[in-house]
Amino acid sequence: MFQIEDLCNEEANKAYEEFYATMKDYLTSKLLIIANKYETIDFPFHCIQRLDIQVKMEMTIDQFKGYMASCHFWPPYSQANPTTSILEDFMIRIQRIFGNGTTSSAEVNIKVYRKIFLVLGRNHR
């Protein structure tokens, strides 16, 4: 499941939250279950442990754009809004925040912290 936790910059995090807020309407019911960390599932296990794990990824702004475009919500959003520039606008904001105005987006590295989770369950016997 795609969830960015931190872009290591308050303004970038705000830009991401605004972008993601628009995309949330394009999550399918199955993806919403994942977005809610399976907390809405009534597992047949008696002992359930949930682990949140933070993964650090470093990438260029161009790579980050490709990463964002590969997210599960992007194809249905872009199909429903074929003339949209929301991803491009978001990436321009990210470039402005992390770039110095003259550096190519292929040369600017950013740190992205992504949250993943693990659900462990077992029956007591």
DSSP file with accessible surface (Angstrom, degrees, kcal/mol):
  #  RESIDUE AA STRUCTURE BP1 BP2  ACC     N-H-->O    O-->H-N    N-H-->O    O-->H-N    TCO  KAPPA ALPHA  PHI   PSI    X-CA   Y-CA   Z-CA
    1    1 A M              0   0   50      0, 0.0     2,-0.6     0, 0.0   116,-0.0   0.000 360.0 360.0 360.0 135.5    0.0    0.0    0.0
    2    2 A F        +     0   0    8    112,-0.1     2,-0.3   114,-0.0   114,-0.1  -0.688 360.0 147.2 -83.8 115.3    1.3    3.4   -0.9
    3    3 A Q        -     0   0   47     -2,-0.6   112,-2.0   112,-0.2     2,-0.5  -0.842  32.4-152.5-148.9 117.9    1.5    5.8    2.0
    4    4 A I  E     -A  114   0A  10     -2,-0.3   110,-0.2   110,-0.2     3,-0.1  -0.752  12.9-179.4 -85.2 131.2    4.1    8.5    2.3
    5    5 A E  E     +     0   0A  74    108,-3.1     2,-0.3    -2,-0.5   109,-0.2   0.808  64.9   2.5 -97.5 -37.8    4.7    9.3    5.9
    6    6 A D  E     -A  113   0A  53    107,-1.8   107,-3.1     1,-0.1    -1,-0.3  -0.970  37.0-171.1-157.3 133.5    7.3   12.0    5.6
    7    7 A L        -     0   0    1     -2,-0.3   104,-0.3     2,-0.3     5,-0.1   0.167  55.8-114.3-105.4  12.9    9.1   14.0    2.9
    8    8 A C  S    S+     0   0   61    102,-0.1     2,-0.3     1,-0.1   104,-0.1   0.758  92.1  82.5  62.9  27.1   11.5   15.5    5.4
    9    9 A N  S  > S-     0   0   52      1,-0.1     4,-2.7     2,-0.0    -2,-0.3  -0.868  71.7-141.9-161.0 126.3   10.1   19.0    4.8
   10   10 A E  H  > S+     0   0  176     -2,-0.3     4,-2.1     1,-0.2     5,-0.2   0.899 104.4  47.3 -60.1 -42.8    7.0   20.6    6.3
   11   11 A E  H  > S+     0   0   85      1,-0.2     4,-2.2     2,-0.2    -1,-0.2   0.909 113.0  49.2 -67.3 -38.7    6.0   22.4    3.1
   12   12 A A  H  > S+     0   0    0      2,-0.2     4,-2.5     1,-0.2    -2,-0.2   0.901 109.5  52.2 -66.9 -39.9    6.5   19.2    1.0
   13   13 A N  H  X S+     0   0   40     -4,-2.7     4,-2.5     2,-0.2    -2,-0.2   0.907 109.5  49.7 -62.1 -40.2    4.4   17.2    3.5
   14   14 A K  H  X S+     0   0  128     -4,-2.1     4,-2.2     2,-0.2    -2,-0.2   0.921 110.0  50.4 -64.4 -43.2    1.6   19.7    3.2
   15   15 A A  H  X S+     0   0    1     -4,-2.2     4,-2.2     1,-0.2    -2,-0.2   0.912 111.4  49.1 -61.1 -42.4    1.8   19.6   -0.7
   16   16 A Y  H  X S+     0   0    5     -4,-2.5     4,-3.4     2,-0.2     5,-0.3   0.926 108.8  52.1 -62.8 -45.4    1.6   15.8   -0.5
   17   17 A E  H  X S+     0   0  101     -4,-2.5     4,-2.3     1,-0.2    -2,-0.2   0.900 110.6  48.5 -59.8 -39.5   -1.4   15.8    1.9
   18   18 A E  H  X S+     0   0   83     -4,-2.2     4,-1.2     2,-0.2    -1,-0.2   0.916 114.2  46.1 -66.0 -43.4   -3.2   18.2   -0.5
   19   19 A F  H  X S+     0   0    7     -4,-2.2     4,-1.5     1,-0.2     3,-0.5   0.953 114.5  47.0 -62.0 -49.9   -2.4   15.9   -3.5
   20   20 A Y  H  X S+     0   0   12     -4,-3.4     4,-1.9     1,-0.2    -2,-0.2   0.863 103.8  62.2 -65.0 -35.2   -3.3   12.7   -1.6
   21   21 A A  H  < S+     0   0   57     -4,-2.3     4,-0.4    -5,-0.3    -1,-0.2   0.888 106.0  46.9 -58.5 -37.4   -6.6   14.3   -0.4
   22   22 A T  H >< S+     0   0   55     -4,-1.2     3,-0.6    -3,-0.5    -1,-0.2   0.880 112.6  49.9 -70.2 -36.8   -7.7   14.6   -4.0
   23   23 A M  H >< S+     0   0    0     -4,-1.5     3,-2.8     1,-0.2    -2,-0.2   0.753  88.5  81.6 -75.8 -24.3   -6.6   11.1   -4.8
   24   24 A K  G >< S+     0   0  105     -4,-1.9     3,-1.6     1,-0.3    -1,-0.2   0.809  82.5  64.0 -55.3 -31.2   -8.5    9.4   -1.9
   25   25 A D  G <  S+     0   0  138     -3,-0.6    -1,-0.3    -4,-0.4    -2,-0.1   0.643  98.1  57.9 -66.9 -12.0  -11.7    9.5   -3.8
   26   26 A Y  G <  S+     0   0   69     -3,-2.8     2,-0.4    -4,-0.1    -1,-0.3   0.241  77.0 113.1-105.8  14.0  -10.1    7.1   -6.3
   27   27 A L    <   -     0   0   16     -3,-1.6    46,-0.1    -4,-0.1     2,-0.1  -0.700  65.1-131.9 -82.4 132.0   -9.3    4.3   -3.8
   28   28 A T     >  -     0   0   76     -2,-0.4     4,-2.3     1,-0.1     5,-0.2  -0.331  27.6-102.3 -74.7 167.5  -11.3    1.2   -4.5
   29   29 A S  H  > S+     0   0   93      1,-0.2     4,-1.5     2,-0.2     5,-0.1   0.886 124.7  52.0 -60.8 -35.8  -13.1   -0.5   -1.6
   30   30 A K  H  > S+     0   0  164      1,-0.2     4,-1.4     2,-0.2    -1,-0.2   0.904 109.7  48.4 -67.1 -39.5  -10.3   -3.1   -1.5
   31   31 A L  H  > S+     0   0   33      1,-0.2     4,-3.0     2,-0.2    -2,-0.2   0.839 105.4  58.7 -71.5 -29.2   -7.6   -0.4   -1.3
   32   32 A L  H  X S+     0   0   76     -4,-2.3     4,-2.0     2,-0.2    -1,-0.2   0.880 101.4  55.7 -65.3 -35.2   -9.5    1.3    1.5
   33   33 A I  H  <>S+     0   0   54     -4,-1.5     5,-2.6     2,-0.2     6,-0.3   0.932 111.9  43.0 -60.3 -43.3   -9.2   -1.8    3.5
   34   34 A I  H ><5S+     0   0   40     -4,-1.4     3,-2.4     3,-0.2    -2,-0.2   0.928 109.9  55.6 -68.5 -43.9   -5.4   -1.7    3.0
   35   35 A A  H 3<5S+     0   0   16     -4,-3.0    -1,-0.2     1,-0.3    -2,-0.2   0.843 107.2  51.8 -58.4 -30.4   -5.3    2.1    3.7
   36   36 A N  T ><5S-     0   0   80     -4,-2.0     3,-1.9    -5,-0.2    -1,-0.3   0.194 118.6-115.9 -90.8  15.6   -7.0    1.4    7.0
   37   37 A K  T < 5 -     0   0   39     -3,-2.4    -3,-0.2     1,-0.3    -2,-0.1   0.808  59.9 -69.8  57.6  34.6   -4.4   -1.3    7.8
   38   38 A Y  T > <S+     0   0   85     -5,-2.6     3,-1.5    -6,-0.2    -1,-0.3   0.653  98.9 134.0  61.2  16.2   -6.9   -4.1    7.8
   39   39 A E  T <   +     0   0  119     -3,-1.9    -2,-0.1    -6,-0.3    -1,-0.1   0.703  66.7  57.2 -70.5 -15.8   -8.4   -2.7   11.0
   40   40 A T  T 3  S+     0   0   96     -7,-0.3     2,-0.4    -4,-0.1    -1,-0.3   0.470  87.4  97.9 -92.0   0.0  -11.9   -3.2    9.6
   41   41 A I    <   -     0   0   62     -3,-1.5     2,-1.2    -8,-0.1     0, 0.0  -0.729  69.0-142.7 -91.4 132.4  -11.3   -6.9    9.0
   42   42 A D        -     0   0  158     -2,-0.4    -3,-0.1     2,-0.0    -2,-0.1  -0.776  27.0-157.6 -92.7  91.6  -12.7   -9.3   11.5
   43   43 A F        -     0   0   45     -2,-1.2     5,-0.0     1,-0.1     0, 0.0  -0.392  21.7-128.0 -70.7 149.9   -9.9  -11.9   11.4
   44   44 A P  S    S+     0   0  100      0, 0.0     2,-0.3     0, 0.0    -1,-0.1   0.155  80.3 101.4 -82.8  22.0  -10.5  -15.5   12.6
   45   45 A F        -     0   0   80      1,-0.1    78,-0.2    78,-0.1     3,-0.1  -0.806  61.0-154.4-107.7 150.0   -7.5  -15.2   14.9
   46   46 A H  S    S+     0   0  148     76,-0.8     2,-0.6    -2,-0.3    77,-0.2   0.770  86.2  50.2 -90.6 -29.0   -7.5  -14.6   18.6
   47   47 A C  E     +B  122   0A  43     75,-2.0    75,-1.6     2,-0.0     2,-0.4  -0.924  68.8 172.6-117.5 108.2   -4.1  -13.1   18.9
   48   48 A I  E     -B  121   0A  63     -2,-0.6     2,-0.4    73,-0.2    73,-0.2  -0.959   9.3-173.0-120.3 131.9   -3.4  -10.3   16.4
   49   49 A Q  E     -B  120   0A 113     71,-3.0    71,-3.2    -2,-0.4     2,-0.5  -0.989   7.2-159.0-124.0 132.3   -0.3   -8.1   16.4
   50   50 A R  E     -B  119   0A  91     -2,-0.4     2,-0.5    69,-0.2    69,-0.2  -0.943   6.3-167.2-112.1 131.6    0.1   -5.1   14.1
   51   51 A L  E     -B  118   0A  63     67,-3.0    67,-2.5    -2,-0.5     2,-0.5  -0.973   8.2-154.7-120.8 126.7    3.5   -3.7   13.3
   52   52 A D  E     -B  117   0A  90     -2,-0.5     2,-0.4    65,-0.2    65,-0.2  -0.870  16.0-170.7 -96.7 132.2    4.2   -0.3   11.6
   53   53 A I  E     -B  116   0A  72     63,-3.1    63,-3.0    -2,-0.5     2,-0.5  -0.980  12.9-147.7-126.7 134.2    7.4   -0.2    9.8
   54   54 A Q  E     -B  115   0A 102     -2,-0.4     2,-0.5    61,-0.2    61,-0.2  -0.896  13.2-165.0-104.6 127.6    9.0    3.0    8.3
   55   55 A V  E     -B  114   0A  54     59,-3.2    59,-3.1    -2,-0.5     2,-0.5  -0.947   9.8-144.7-114.9 129.5   11.1    2.5    5.2
   56   56 A K  E     -B  113   0A  97     -2,-0.5     2,-0.4    57,-0.2    57,-0.2  -0.801  18.6-177.3 -94.9 129.7   13.4    5.2    3.9
   57   57 A M  E     -B  112   0A  40     55,-3.1    55,-3.2    -2,-0.5     2,-0.5  -0.984  11.1-158.2-124.4 137.7   13.8    5.7    0.2
   58   58 A E  E     +B  111   0A 116     -2,-0.4     2,-0.3    53,-0.2    53,-0.2  -0.964  28.2 146.7-114.4 133.2   16.1    8.1   -1.6
   59   59 A M  E     -B  110   0A  18     51,-2.1    51,-3.2    -2,-0.5     2,-0.1  -0.978  46.8 -97.6-156.1 163.5   15.3    9.1   -5.1
   60   60 A T  E  >  -B  109   0A  21     -2,-0.3     4,-2.5    49,-0.3    49,-0.2  -0.371  42.7-107.4 -77.6 166.5   15.5   12.0   -7.5
   61   61 A I  H  > S+     0   0    4     47,-1.4     4,-2.4    44,-1.0    45,-0.2   0.901 122.7  54.0 -62.5 -38.3   12.5   14.2   -8.1
   62   62 A D  H  > S+     0   0   74     43,-1.5     4,-1.9     2,-0.2    -1,-0.2   0.918 109.6  47.1 -61.3 -42.2   12.1   12.5  -11.5
   63   63 A Q  H  > S+     0   0  114     42,-0.3     4,-2.5     2,-0.2    -2,-0.2   0.896 109.7  53.8 -65.9 -38.5   12.1    9.1   -9.9
   64   64 A F  H  X S+     0   0    0     -4,-2.5     4,-2.8     2,-0.2    -2,-0.2   0.901 106.1  52.9 -62.5 -39.4    9.6   10.3   -7.3
   65   65 A K  H  X S+     0   0   64     -4,-2.4     4,-2.5     2,-0.2    -1,-0.2   0.934 110.0  47.8 -61.8 -44.7    7.3   11.5  -10.0
   66   66 A G  H  X S+     0   0   43     -4,-1.9     4,-1.1     2,-0.2    -2,-0.2   0.900 111.0  51.8 -62.1 -39.2    7.4    8.0  -11.6
   67   67 A Y  H >< S+     0   0   47     -4,-2.5     3,-0.6     2,-0.2     4,-0.3   0.933 111.2  46.6 -61.9 -46.5    6.8    6.5   -8.2
   68   68 A M  H >< S+     0   0    0     -4,-2.8     3,-1.3     1,-0.2     6,-0.2   0.900 110.1  53.2 -64.4 -39.7    3.7    8.7   -7.7
   69   69 A A  H 3< S+     0   0   35     -4,-2.5    -1,-0.2     1,-0.3    -2,-0.2   0.709 104.5  57.1 -69.8 -18.1    2.4    8.0  -11.2
   70   70 A S  T << S+     0   0   87     -4,-1.1    -1,-0.3    -3,-0.6    -2,-0.2   0.480  81.9 117.7 -90.6  -1.1    2.7    4.2  -10.5
   71   71 A C  S X  S-     0   0    6     -3,-1.3     3,-1.6    -4,-0.3    -3,-0.0  -0.325  77.7-113.7 -70.6 149.9    0.4    4.4   -7.4
   72   72 A H  T 3  S+     0   0   50      1,-0.3    -1,-0.1     2,-0.2   -41,-0.0   0.727 112.6  51.0 -56.2 -28.4   -2.9    2.5   -7.5
   73   73 A F  T 3> S+     0   0    0      1,-0.1     4,-1.8     2,-0.1    -1,-0.3   0.682  93.4  74.9 -86.4 -17.0   -5.1    5.7   -7.5
   74   74 A W  H <> S+     0   0   39     -3,-1.6     4,-3.2    -6,-0.2     5,-0.3   0.943  89.7  52.4 -67.5 -47.8   -3.4    7.4  -10.4
   75   75 A P  H  > S+     0   0   73      0, 0.0     4,-2.2     0, 0.0     5,-0.2   0.952 114.1  42.3 -56.7 -48.3   -4.7    5.4  -13.3
   76   76 A P  H  > S+     0   0   47      0, 0.0     4,-2.1     0, 0.0    -2,-0.2   0.904 116.7  49.3 -67.1 -33.2   -8.4    5.8  -12.3
   77   77 A Y  H  X S+     0   0   22     -4,-1.8     4,-1.7     2,-0.2    -3,-0.2   0.958 113.4  44.6 -66.8 -48.5   -7.9    9.5  -11.5
   78   78 A S  H  < S+     0   0   36     -4,-3.2     6,-0.2     1,-0.2    -1,-0.2   0.842 112.9  52.4 -68.4 -29.3   -6.1   10.4  -14.7
   79   79 A Q  H  < S+     0   0  163     -4,-2.2    -1,-0.2    -5,-0.3    -2,-0.2   0.909 113.0  43.7 -70.1 -39.6   -8.7    8.4  -16.7
   80   80 A A  H  < S+     0   0   59     -4,-2.1    -2,-0.2     1,-0.3    -1,-0.2   0.736 125.6  35.1 -74.9 -23.0  -11.6   10.3  -15.1
   81   81 A N    ><  +     0   0   51     -4,-1.7     3,-2.1    -5,-0.2    -1,-0.3  -0.606  70.0 169.0-130.0  69.4   -9.7   13.6  -15.4
   82   82 A P  T 3  S+     0   0  108      0, 0.0    -1,-0.1     0, 0.0    -2,-0.1   0.735  78.3  48.2 -62.8 -21.4   -7.8   13.3  -18.8
   83   83 A T  T 3  S+     0   0  138      2,-0.0    -5,-0.1     0, 0.0    -2,-0.0   0.296  85.0 132.7-100.2  13.2   -6.8   17.0  -18.9
   84   84 A T    <   -     0   0   43     -3,-2.1     4,-0.1    -6,-0.2    -3,-0.0  -0.223  34.8-178.3 -66.0 148.9   -5.5   17.1  -15.3
   85   85 A S     >  +     0   0   60      2,-0.1     4,-3.3     3,-0.1     5,-0.2   0.106  49.2 115.8-125.7  18.9   -2.2   18.6  -14.4
   86   86 A I  H  > S+     0   0   35      1,-0.2     4,-2.4     2,-0.2     5,-0.2   0.883  77.9  46.0 -62.1 -40.2   -2.4   17.8  -10.7
   87   87 A L  H  > S+     0   0   11      2,-0.2     4,-2.6     1,-0.2    -1,-0.2   0.942 115.3  47.0 -67.3 -44.5    0.6   15.5  -10.7
   88   88 A E  H  > S+     0   0   90      2,-0.2     4,-2.3     1,-0.2    -2,-0.2   0.920 113.1  49.3 -62.4 -42.6    2.6   17.9  -12.7
   89   89 A D  H  X S+     0   0   83     -4,-3.3     4,-2.0     2,-0.2    -1,-0.2   0.911 111.1  50.1 -63.0 -41.7    1.6   20.8  -10.4
   90   90 A F  H  X S+     0   0    7     -4,-2.4     4,-2.3    -5,-0.2    -2,-0.2   0.931 111.0  48.7 -61.5 -44.0    2.5   18.7   -7.4
   91   91 A M  H  X S+     0   0    8     -4,-2.6     4,-2.9     1,-0.2    -2,-0.2   0.860 107.2  55.4 -69.3 -32.4    5.9   17.9   -8.8
   92   92 A I  H  X S+     0   0   96     -4,-2.3     4,-2.6     2,-0.2    -1,-0.2   0.927 108.9  48.8 -62.8 -40.8    6.5   21.6   -9.7
   93   93 A R  H  X S+     0   0   66     -4,-2.0     4,-2.4     2,-0.2    -2,-0.2   0.927 111.7  48.4 -63.4 -42.7    5.9   22.3   -6.0
   94   94 A I  H  X S+     0   0    0     -4,-2.3     4,-2.8     2,-0.2     5,-0.4   0.923 111.6  50.0 -64.1 -42.4    8.3   19.6   -4.9
   95   95 A Q  H  X S+     0   0   39     -4,-2.9     4,-2.9     1,-0.2     6,-0.4   0.920 111.2  49.1 -61.3 -43.0   10.9   20.9   -7.4
   96   96 A R  H  < S+     0   0  141     -4,-2.6    -2,-0.2    -5,-0.2    -1,-0.2   0.905 114.2  46.2 -64.1 -38.2   10.5   24.4   -6.0
   97   97 A I  H  < S+     0   0   28     -4,-2.4    -2,-0.2    -5,-0.2    -1,-0.2   0.936 127.8  23.4 -70.9 -46.1   10.8   23.1   -2.4
   98   98 A F  H  < S+     0   0   55     -4,-2.8    -2,-0.2    -5,-0.2    -3,-0.2   0.738 111.4  73.2 -97.5 -26.4   13.8   20.9   -2.9
   99   99 A G  S  < S-     0   0   11     -4,-2.9     5,-0.1    -5,-0.4     6,-0.0  -0.429  76.8-130.3 -84.6 165.0   15.5   22.3   -5.9
  100  100 A N        -     0   0  111     -2,-0.1    -4,-0.1     0, 0.0    -1,-0.1   0.221  54.3 -98.6 -99.0  15.9   17.5   25.6   -5.9
  101  101 A G  S    S+     0   0   69     -6,-0.4    -5,-0.1     2,-0.2    -2,-0.0   0.077 118.3  51.1  94.4 -25.3   15.6   26.8   -9.0
  102  102 A T  S    S+     0   0  128      2,-0.1     2,-0.3     0, 0.0    -1,-0.1   0.576  82.3 100.0-118.4 -15.2   18.3   25.9  -11.4
  103  103 A T  S    S-     0   0   37     -8,-0.1    -2,-0.2     1,-0.1     5,-0.1  -0.542  77.0-114.0 -78.8 136.2   19.0   22.3  -10.6
  104  104 A S    >>  -     0   0   56     -2,-0.3     3,-2.1     1,-0.1     4,-0.9  -0.362  18.1-124.3 -64.8 145.8   17.4   19.7  -12.9
  105  105 A S  T 34 S+     0   0   33      1,-0.3   -43,-1.5     2,-0.2   -44,-1.0   0.707 112.8  63.3 -66.3 -16.3   14.8   17.5  -11.2
  106  106 A A  T 34 S+     0   0   48    -45,-0.2    -1,-0.3     1,-0.2   -46,-0.1   0.605 106.8  44.0 -79.1 -10.9   16.9   14.5  -12.4
  107  107 A E  T <4 S+     0   0  134     -3,-2.1     2,-0.6   -47,-0.0    -2,-0.2   0.582  90.8  91.2-109.1 -14.7   19.7   15.8  -10.1
  108  108 A V     <  -     0   0   16     -4,-0.9   -47,-1.4    -5,-0.1     2,-0.4  -0.748  61.5-156.0 -90.9 119.4   17.9   16.6   -6.9
  109  109 A N  E     - B   0  60A 109     -2,-0.6     2,-0.3   -49,-0.2   -49,-0.3  -0.769  11.4-173.9 -94.0 139.0   17.7   13.8   -4.4
  110  110 A I  E     - B   0  59A   5    -51,-3.2   -51,-2.1    -2,-0.4     2,-0.5  -0.918  22.0-126.5-127.3 156.9   15.0   13.7   -1.8
  111  111 A K  E     - B   0  58A  92     -2,-0.3     2,-0.5  -104,-0.3   -53,-0.2  -0.901  24.3-170.8-103.1 131.3   14.3   11.4    1.1
  112  112 A V  E     - B   0  57A   0    -55,-3.2   -55,-3.1    -2,-0.5     2,-0.6  -0.989   9.5-156.2-124.4 124.6   10.9    9.8    1.3
  113  113 A Y  E     -AB   6  56A  52   -107,-3.1  -108,-3.1    -2,-0.5  -107,-1.8  -0.919  14.7-167.6-102.3 123.0    9.8    7.9    4.3
  114  114 A R  E     -AB   4  55A  59    -59,-3.1   -59,-3.2    -2,-0.6     2,-0.5  -0.890  13.0-137.3-112.7 138.6    7.1    5.4    3.5
  115  115 A K  E     + B   0  54A  54   -112,-2.0     2,-0.3    -2,-0.4   -61,-0.2  -0.831  25.1 172.4 -98.5 129.4    5.0    3.5    6.1
  116  116 A I  E     - B   0  53A  55    -63,-3.0   -63,-3.1    -2,-0.5     2,-0.3  -0.860  13.3-153.6-123.1 165.7    4.3   -0.1    5.6
  117  117 A F  E     - B   0  52A  38     -2,-0.3     2,-0.4   -65,-0.2   -65,-0.2  -0.959   7.6-152.6-141.2 159.6    2.6   -2.4    8.1
  118  118 A L  E     - B   0  51A  78    -67,-2.5   -67,-3.0    -2,-0.3     2,-0.5  -0.997   5.5-158.9-133.3 132.7    2.5   -6.1    9.0
  119  119 A V  E     - B   0  50A  38     -2,-0.4     2,-0.4   -69,-0.2   -69,-0.2  -0.974  11.5-172.2-115.3 121.4   -0.5   -7.9   10.6
  120  120 A L  E     + B   0  49A  77    -71,-3.2   -71,-3.0    -2,-0.5     2,-0.3  -0.928   7.8 174.6-113.5 136.6    0.4  -11.1   12.4
  121  121 A G  E     + B   0  48A  37     -2,-0.4     2,-0.3   -73,-0.2   -73,-0.2  -0.988   6.2 168.7-141.9 150.9   -2.3  -13.5   13.7
  122  122 A R  E     - B   0  47A 153    -75,-1.6   -75,-2.0    -2,-0.3   -76,-0.8  -0.987  30.3-119.6-154.9 156.2   -2.5  -16.9   15.3
  123  123 A N        -     0   0   64     -2,-0.3     2,-0.4   -78,-0.2   -78,-0.1  -0.782  29.5-124.1 -94.6 139.1   -4.9  -19.1   17.1
  124  124 A H              0   0  115     -2,-0.4    -2,-0.0     0, 0.0   -78,-0.0  -0.707 360.0 360.0 -79.6 130.8   -4.2  -20.2   20.6
  125  125 A R              0   0  264     -2,-0.4    -2,-0.0     0, 0.0     0, 0.0  -0.993 360.0 360.0-136.7 360.0   -4.2  -23.9   21.0
